[in-house]
Amino acid sequence: MRETDSISRLEYQLANLARTLEAINRRRKYPLERAHYLLLLHLRKGALSVGELAAKLALDNSTVTRQLNAMEKRGLIIKRPNPADGRSALIERTQEGCQLAEAMHDQRTQRIERMLENWTQEDIETCSKLTARLTDALNRSMDEPG
């Protein structure tokens, strides 16, 4: 395992980023819980099964099912029978779910725009690409021990 100054600095920055994001999420007044927001974003393009949502979020089916049950009670999603598999359901956003997710998306993107107002468009694009790459690497590493 390589231990370089760059890796050490990156580890510190990631730990600090996680702490900062947790603090921001506690202070912000968003219309949705983060878990519900992410599920609704994944449903933007259409209905998905519990298993598909679980795979996209790297969660187990039971966790997603609990979240979806809470969302259904709140009127954010509806469950429809899956025509391809009668034992499962397809999950869709309700109008309320769409509106709240879009409002939260707008609120978050406006905050990010203000936060990065002194960044160049190139820096924003680079950060977006590297963050996506990092997220992919983190997702791939989830099943690794340690």
NUPAPA-251311 format. One line per field, with one value per atom (N, C-alpha, C): residue in one letter; chain; atom name; x, y, z. Coordinates in pm, 1 decimal, m for minus. Each point is the difference from the previous one (the first is absolute). Layout:
BEGIN
type: (a,...)
mol: (A,...)
atom: (CA,...)
east: (X,...)
north: (Y,...)
up: (Z,...)
***
This chain:
BEGIN
type: (m,m,m,r,r,r,e,e,e,t,t,t,d,d,d,s,s,s,i,i,i,s,s,s,r,r,r,l,l,l,e,e,e,y,y,y,q,q,q,l,l,l,a,a,a,n,n,n,l,l,l,a,a,a,r,r,r,t,t,t,l,l,l,e,e,e,a,a,a,i,i,i,n,n,n,r,r,r,r,r,r,r,r,r,k,k,k,y,y,y,p,p,p,l,l,l,e,e,e,r,r,r,a,a,a,h,h,h,y,y,y,l,l,l,l,l,l,l,l,l,l,l,l,h,h,h,l,l,l,r,r,r,k,k,k,g,g,g,a,a,a,l,l,l,s,s,s,v,v,v,g,g,g,e,e,e,l,l,l,a,a,a,a,a,a,k,k,k,l,l,l,a,a,a,l,l,l,d,d,d,n,n,n,s,s,s,t,t,t,v,v,v,t,t,t,r,r,r,q,q,q,l,l,l,n,n,n,a,a,a,m,m,m,e,e,e,k,k,k,r,r,r,g,g,g,l,l,l,i,i,i,i,i,i,k,k,k,r,r,r,p,p,p,n,n,n,p,p,p,a,a,a,d,d,d,g,g,g,r,r,r,s,s,s,a,a,a,l,l,l,i,i,i,e,e,e,r,r,r,t,t,t,q,q,q,e,e,e,g,g,g,c,c,c,q,q,q,l,l,l,a,a,a,e,e,e,a,a,a,m,m,m,h,h,h,d,d,d,q,q,q,r,r,r,t,t,t,q,q,q,r,r,r,i,i,i,e,e,e,r,r,r,m,m,m,l,l,l,e,e,e,n,n,n,w,w,w,t,t,t,q,q,q,e,e,e,d,d,d,i,i,i,e,e,e,t,t,t,c,c,c,s,s,s,k,k,k,l,l,l,t,t,t,a,a,a,r,r,r,l,l,l,t,t,t,d,d,d,a,a,a,l,l,l,n,n,n,r,r,r,s,s,s,m,m,m,d,d,d,e,e,e,p,p,p,g,g,g)
mol: (A,A,A,A,A,A,A,A,A,A,A,A,A,A,A,A,A,A,A,A,A,A,A,A,A,A,A,A,A,A,A,A,A,A,A,A,A,A,A,A,A,A,A,A,A,A,A,A,A,A,A,A,A,A,A,A,A,A,A,A,A,A,A,A,A,A,A,A,A,A,A,A,A,A,A,A,A,A,A,A,A,A,A,A,A,A,A,A,A,A,A,A,A,A,A,A,A,A,A,A,A,A,A,A,A,A,A,A,A,A,A,A,A,A,A,A,A,A,A,A,A,A,A,A,A,A,A,A,A,A,A,A,A,A,A,A,A,A,A,A,A,A,A,A,A,A,A,A,A,A,A,A,A,A,A,A,A,A,A,A,A,A,A,A,A,A,A,A,A,A,A,A,A,A,A,A,A,A,A,A,A,A,A,A,A,A,A,A,A,A,A,A,A,A,A,A,A,A,A,A,A,A,A,A,A,A,A,A,A,A,A,A,A,A,A,A,A,A,A,A,A,A,A,A,A,A,A,A,A,A,A,A,A,A,A,A,A,A,A,A,A,A,A,A,A,A,A,A,A,A,A,A,A,A,A,A,A,A,A,A,A,A,A,A,A,A,A,A,A,A,A,A,A,A,A,A,A,A,A,A,A,A,A,A,A,A,A,A,A,A,A,A,A,A,A,A,A,A,A,A,A,A,A,A,A,A,A,A,A,A,A,A,A,A,A,A,A,A,A,A,A,A,A,A,A,A,A,A,A,A,A,A,A,A,A,A,A,A,A,A,A,A,A,A,A,A,A,A,A,A,A,A,A,A,A,A,A,A,A,A,A,A,A,A,A,A,A,A,A,A,A,A,A,A,A,A,A,A,A,A,A,A,A,A,A,A,A,A,A,A,A,A,A,A,A,A,A,A,A,A,A,A,A,A,A,A,A,A,A,A,A,A,A,A,A,A,A,A,A,A,A,A,A,A,A,A,A,A,A,A,A,A,A,A,A,A,A,A)
atom: (N,CA,C,N,CA,C,N,CA,C,N,CA,C,N,CA,C,N,CA,C,N,CA,C,N,CA,C,N,CA,C,N,CA,C,N,CA,C,N,CA,C,N,CA,C,N,CA,C,N,CA,C,N,CA,C,N,CA,C,N,CA,C,N,CA,C,N,CA,C,N,CA,C,N,CA,C,N,CA,C,N,CA,C,N,CA,C,N,CA,C,N,CA,C,N,CA,C,N,CA,C,N,CA,C,N,CA,C,N,CA,C,N,CA,C,N,CA,C,N,CA,C,N,CA,C,N,CA,C,N,CA,C,N,CA,C,N,CA,C,N,CA,C,N,CA,C,N,CA,C,N,CA,C,N,CA,C,N,CA,C,N,CA,C,N,CA,C,N,CA,C,N,CA,C,N,CA,C,N,CA,C,N,CA,C,N,CA,C,N,CA,C,N,CA,C,N,CA,C,N,CA,C,N,CA,C,N,CA,C,N,CA,C,N,CA,C,N,CA,C,N,CA,C,N,CA,C,N,CA,C,N,CA,C,N,CA,C,N,CA,C,N,CA,C,N,CA,C,N,CA,C,N,CA,C,N,CA,C,N,CA,C,N,CA,C,N,CA,C,N,CA,C,N,CA,C,N,CA,C,N,CA,C,N,CA,C,N,CA,C,N,CA,C,N,CA,C,N,CA,C,N,CA,C,N,CA,C,N,CA,C,N,CA,C,N,CA,C,N,CA,C,N,CA,C,N,CA,C,N,CA,C,N,CA,C,N,CA,C,N,CA,C,N,CA,C,N,CA,C,N,CA,C,N,CA,C,N,CA,C,N,CA,C,N,CA,C,N,CA,C,N,CA,C,N,CA,C,N,CA,C,N,CA,C,N,CA,C,N,CA,C,N,CA,C,N,CA,C,N,CA,C,N,CA,C,N,CA,C,N,CA,C,N,CA,C,N,CA,C,N,CA,C,N,CA,C,N,CA,C,N,CA,C,N,CA,C,N,CA,C,N,CA,C,N,CA,C,N,CA,C,N,CA,C,N,CA,C,N,CA,C,N,CA,C,N,CA,C,N,CA,C,N,CA,C,N,CA,C,N,CA,C,N,CA,C,N,CA,C,N,CA,C,N,CA,C,N,CA,C,N,CA,C,N,CA,C,N,CA,C)
east: (84.3,m84.3,88.3,m25.5,85.5,m50.2,91.5,m31.5,81.0,m61.1,69.0,m60.5,70.6,m53.3,m132.4,m9.9,m124.1,m116.4,22.8,m105.5,m39.2,97.8,m26.2,m81.1,37.1,m75.5,m141.4,m14.3,m132.9,m86.0,58.1,m75.3,m51.0,86.1,m41.3,m111.5,16.5,m101.4,m134.2,2.2,m125.2,m67.0,78.9,m56.5,m58.9,70.4,m47.6,m124.5,m1.1,m116.3,m123.2,16.2,m113.1,m54.8,87.5,m43.3,m71.1,54.3,m60.0,m137.3,m12.1,m129.5,m103.8,41.4,m92.2,m47.2,91.8,m35.8,m94.6,26.9,m87.2,m139.1,m8.1,m130.9,m79.7,67.8,m71.2,m55.4,68.0,m39.3,m100.6,0.6,m88.3,m141.6,m93.7,m141.6,m48.5,21.3,m44.2,m138.7,m76.8,m134.9,m3.0,113.4,6.1,122.1,m11.2,118.2,91.4,129.5,96.0,m29.0,m33.0,m27.7,m120.1,m103.4,m119.8,30.3,78.7,39.2,74.4,96.5,77.0,m88.0,m90.0,m91.7,m86.4,m51.7,m83.6,80.2,125.5,83.5,17.8,19.0,16.4,m128.2,m112.2,m128.4,m38.3,86.3,m29.0,m34.6,71.4,m17.4,m108.3,m62.1,m106.6,5.4,m97.4,m17.0,115.2,33.8,103.2,m48.6,56.7,m32.3,83.4,m37.9,76.3,143.5,16.2,133.5,85.6,m60.5,75.0,42.9,m90.2,35.1,109.5,m11.7,101.0,137.1,4.2,127.4,59.3,m83.5,49.6,57.9,m56.0,44.1,93.4,33.0,87.5,m54.4,m130.3,m67.6,m66.9,m36.4,m72.9,m148.9,m70.6,m141.8,m83.3,31.4,m80.7,12.3,118.7,19.2,m81.4,8.0,m74.9,m149.9,m43.8,m142.4,m50.0,76.8,m39.3,m11.5,97.6,m3.9,m120.6,m25.5,m113.0,m133.2,m10.9,m123.7,m26.5,104.2,m14.4,m36.5,60.6,m29.2,m142.5,m46.1,m136.8,m100.3,25.2,m87.9,m3.6,109.6,9.2,m55.7,m33.9,m56.2,102.4,124.6,107.4,12.3,m41.4,9.5,m126.1,m19.7,m104.1,64.4,m57.2,47.0,m106.1,44.5,m89.9,47.9,m91.2,43.0,96.1,100.5,96.8,m57.1,m31.7,m58.4,93.4,130.5,96.8,18.0,m37.8,18.5,m106.1,m104.4,m112.2,34.5,117.3,39.9,60.4,36.2,67.4,m81.0,44.7,m67.3,97.9,m56.1,77.1,m32.6,101.6,m14.0,1.1,m95.3,m8.9,m12.2,46.1,m16.8,m143.0,m54.4,m127.7,28.9,m104.3,18.3,66.0,m44.4,60.0,148.2,33.4,139.2,83.2,m56.1,69.8,26.0,m103.7,12.0,102.5,m5.2,94.5,143.2,17.7,134.5,56.1,m82.5,47.5,29.1,m83.3,25.1,132.2,23.4,124.7,119.1,m15.8,107.2,34.1,m103.0,22.8,71.0,m45.1,60.1,147.3,28.5,137.2,89.6,m49.6,83.6,25.0,m98.4,21.6,106.1,m2.9,100.2,139.1,7.8,129.2,50.1,m90.0,39.4,58.5,m65.4,52.0,134.9,10.5,121.9,118.5,m27.1,107.0,4.4,m56.5,m10.8,134.9,107.1,132.7,77.9,m62.2,64.5,m25.2,96.0,m22.6,m90.4,m62.3,m83.1,84.5,123.1,90.1,27.8,22.4,22.8,m123.0,m118.2,m124.1,m15.0,26.0,m8.5,101.1,121.8,103.7,m39.5,m49.0,m43.4,m113.9,m94.9,m113.3,47.2,89.7,50.6,80.5,85.2,81.5,m85.8,m102.4,m90.4,m76.1,m45.8,m68.8,95.0,123.2,100.1,28.3,11.4,22.3,m119.1,m120.4,m120.4,m4.4,34.3,5.3,101.3,117.2,102.9,m46.8,m65.6,m53.1,m105.3,m88.7,m102.9,61.7,103.8,65.7,71.8,46.7,79.0,m85.4,m129.8,m85.8,6.3,18.4,1.2,137.9,100.0,135.0,12.0,73.6,19.7,84.8,m22.8,80.9,m48.2)
north: (m118.3,118.3,123.9,90.3,117.7,109.7,55.4,109.0,120.0,85.9,118.3,122.2,110.2,125.3,35.4,m25.6,31.7,m83.4,m129.4,m88.2,42.5,32.8,43.0,129.6,94.9,126.3,m24.9,m88.5,m31.9,m65.5,m91.6,m65.4,104.1,94.5,106.2,84.5,38.0,83.3,m72.3,m130.1,m76.6,m8.0,m22.2,m3.7,135.9,105.7,134.9,32.9,m41.9,21.9,m70.0,m124.5,m74.7,71.8,47.2,72.0,129.9,73.5,126.4,m22.2,m101.4,m28.9,m40.9,m77.0,m37.1,124.1,91.9,123.1,85.8,10.5,77.6,m61.0,m131.7,m66.3,17.9,8.4,23.4,142.0,95.1,141.2,43.3,m64.0,40.3,m47.3,78.4,m36.1,m40.6,m124.7,m51.5,m61.6,m3.4,m56.6,m152.3,m65.1,m146.6,m48.0,m119.3,m66.8,m34.6,m3.7,m29.5,m133.9,m102.6,m132.3,6.1,70.8,11.5,79.9,105.5,81.5,m84.4,m78.4,m82.5,m103.1,m61.8,m96.4,68.6,117.4,72.1,41.6,36.9,33.7,m120.6,m117.0,m120.8,m36.2,48.5,m28.8,105.8,96.5,107.3,m52.8,m100.1,m49.8,m105.3,m36.7,m98.3,m98.6,m88.7,m96.3,m99.8,m39.1,m100.7,m94.2,m118.5,m95.9,31.4,m59.4,14.6,m47.4,m113.6,m53.4,92.8,62.4,93.8,122.3,51.2,114.5,m37.5,m116.7,m45.3,m9.8,m53.9,m13.1,137.3,93.5,133.8,72.5,m27.7,68.5,m84.5,m119.3,m92.2,m26.4,m26.0,m32.4,m135.5,m59.7,m125.8,29.4,m98.4,17.1,39.7,m57.1,29.6,146.7,57.0,141.9,86.6,m29.8,77.1,m17.4,m120.1,m24.8,84.6,8.4,83.5,146.5,47.7,138.9,24.9,m93.2,14.9,m4.0,m82.6,m3.6,134.9,61.1,133.0,103.5,m11.2,93.8,m16.8,m123.3,m25.6,60.8,m14.8,59.1,151.9,57.6,145.4,47.9,m92.7,36.4,37.6,m44.6,35.1,m98.6,m123.9,m104.6,m84.4,m72.1,m102.6,m128.5,m110.4,m131.6,m59.0,m46.1,m64.2,m143.5,m90.0,m137.1,m1.2,m82.9,m14.6,m98.8,45.7,m90.8,m114.5,20.2,m104.1,m102.4,37.1,m88.6,34.2,m78.3,27.1,1.5,m51.6,m1.9,131.7,84.9,124.8,120.3,115.9,124.3,91.7,89.9,108.4,126.3,78.4,120.4,120.9,90.5,123.5,119.0,114.8,123.0,50.9,56.0,70.1,144.2,74.6,141.6,72.0,m32.6,58.7,m36.1,m125.2,m42.8,73.5,15.5,73.8,143.9,66.0,141.4,21.6,m83.6,16.2,m31.7,m103.2,m34.3,111.3,55.1,108.1,125.8,29.5,116.2,m16.3,m119.3,m25.4,6.2,m55.9,5.8,145.8,81.1,141.7,70.1,m25.7,60.6,m39.7,m126.6,m48.4,53.8,0.7,49.2,150.0,74.9,143.7,24.3,m80.5,13.4,m33.1,m104.5,m38.4,109.1,57.6,110.3,115.6,37.8,109.0,m38.1,m122.8,m47.1,2.4,m28.4,m9.6,120.7,111.9,115.0,50.1,m24.6,44.9,m106.5,m114.6,m106.7,21.9,m42.4,2.9,m117.1,12.4,m109.7,m126.1,17.9,m114.4,m69.5,78.2,m58.8,m76.7,55.4,m67.1,m131.3,1.3,m122.9,m103.9,44.0,m91.4,m60.3,83.1,m48.7,m100.4,30.0,m90.1,m135.4,2.2,m124.9,m80.5,67.6,m70.4,m52.3,75.1,m46.6,m123.5,m0.3,m118.0,m119.5,24.2,m107.6,m54.3,90.8,m40.2,m79.0,45.9,m70.6,m140.5,m13.9,m133.1,m89.5,54.8,m78.5,m38.8,91.8,m30.8,m110.0,8.7,m103.4,m136.5,m2.8,m127.3,m57.0,86.8,m46.3,m42.5,18.8,m27.9,m143.8,m93.1,m141.2,m49.6,86.8,m39.9,m1.0,m95.6,m0.9,118.7,44.8,106.7,130.2)
up: (0.0,0.0,0.0,m90.9,m8.2,93.9,76.3,91.9,m44.8,m76.3,m48.4,66.3,m10.7,53.4,m67.1,m129.4,m71.6,50.8,20.0,50.6,141.4,81.4,137.1,1.8,m84.3,m8.3,m49.9,m98.9,m52.6,107.6,76.5,108.2,98.8,35.7,92.7,m61.3,m126.1,m65.5,m8.8,m27.2,m6.9,137.0,104.9,135.3,36.4,m33.5,28.3,m83.1,m125.3,m86.5,56.1,43.0,56.7,122.9,87.2,118.8,m36.5,m95.7,m41.9,m61.9,m85.5,m62.2,104.2,100.2,108.0,74.7,28.3,71.1,m83.6,m128.6,m89.0,m3.1,m13.0,m6.4,128.5,114.3,126.3,6.3,m61.5,9.5,m105.7,m114.0,m109.3,25.3,m44.5,10.5,m138.7,m33.3,m128.6,14.8,m109.1,7.6,10.5,m22.3,0.5,77.3,56.4,54.0,m117.3,26.5,m106.7,m67.1,77.8,m58.3,m93.8,40.9,m83.9,m126.5,15.5,m114.8,m103.8,44.4,m93.6,m69.6,74.7,m62.2,m105.5,31.8,m96.5,m123.3,17.8,m116.2,m91.1,58.2,m81.5,m74.0,48.4,m65.3,m103.0,m25.1,m96.2,m139.0,m44.1,m137.5,m11.7,112.4,m6.0,114.5,m0.5,108.7,5.4,122.4,24.2,109.2,3.4,105.8,124.2,111.0,123.6,m22.4,m66.0,m26.0,m83.9,m101.2,m84.0,80.7,83.2,84.6,99.2,60.1,95.9,m66.8,m120.4,m71.6,m31.7,m42.9,m34.1,121.2,118.3,121.0,86.0,m46.7,74.0,140.5,6.1,125.7,m13.4,112.8,m10.4,m19.3,m53.8,m32.9,121.5,116.8,118.7,41.7,m13.8,31.9,m94.2,m129.2,m99.4,21.9,31.2,24.9,116.6,108.3,114.7,m40.5,m77.6,m44.2,m90.3,m91.1,m91.7,74.4,102.4,78.7,65.6,54.9,60.6,m106.2,m118.0,m108.7,m50.6,m4.5,m45.0,98.6,128.5,101.9,m11.3,m41.4,m14.1,m134.8,m88.2,m129.5,m105.1,17.5,m93.1,m115.3,23.1,m103.0,2.3,m109.7,m4.5,m49.5,43.0,m42.9,m91.1,m115.8,m95.7,m23.5,m30.8,m30.5,m119.2,9.2,m108.2,m101.1,m122.6,m98.3,m39.3,15.9,m35.6,112.0,121.9,115.3,103.5,5.4,88.3,147.4,37.5,141.2,44.7,m93.2,36.9,m47.8,43.2,m37.0,m71.8,m77.2,m58.8,78.4,26.0,80.9,m92.7,21.1,m78.4,94.3,m46.7,77.5,m16.6,105.6,m10.0,m40.7,m27.9,m32.2,117.9,121.4,120.5,8.8,m25.3,1.8,m103.9,m119.7,m106.9,42.2,51.2,36.6,111.1,102.5,110.7,m42.3,m81.7,m47.2,m87.5,m87.4,m87.0,81.2,100.2,85.8,75.1,50.3,72.7,m94.5,m119.4,m99.9,m32.0,m22.2,m30.1,115.7,120.8,118.5,11.9,m20.5,12.7,m112.0,m123.9,m110.1,13.1,48.2,21.0,106.9,106.3,105.4,m54.1,m80.9,m57.8,m94.5,m79.0,m88.9,79.7,110.5,83.8,60.4,45.8,64.3,m97.8,m126.5,m100.1,m93.6,42.2,m89.9,m50.8,74.0,m43.4,m75.7,m23.7,m76.2,m148.4,m81.7,m144.6,m38.3,m116.3,m49.4,m18.1,m43.6,m17.7,134.0,105.7,132.3,48.6,m25.1,40.5,m75.3,m129.4,m80.5,47.7,26.3,48.2,134.2,90.5,131.3,m15.1,m87.6,m22.1,m52.4,m97.2,m57.7,101.9,75.7,99.4,115.4,37.9,105.5,m46.5,m124.2,m55.1,m2.9,m38.8,m4.4,140.1,96.5,138.6,53.8,m29.3,44.2,m58.2,m126.9,m62.5,71.3,30.1,69.4,140.4,69.1,133.1,m7.5,m98.0,m16.8,m28.0,m84.5,m31.0,121.7,87.8,114.7,119.4,m6.4,116.0,48.1,m88.9,38.7,42.3,m10.1,39.5,152.2,54.7,145.6,44.9,121.9,59.2,m39.5)
***
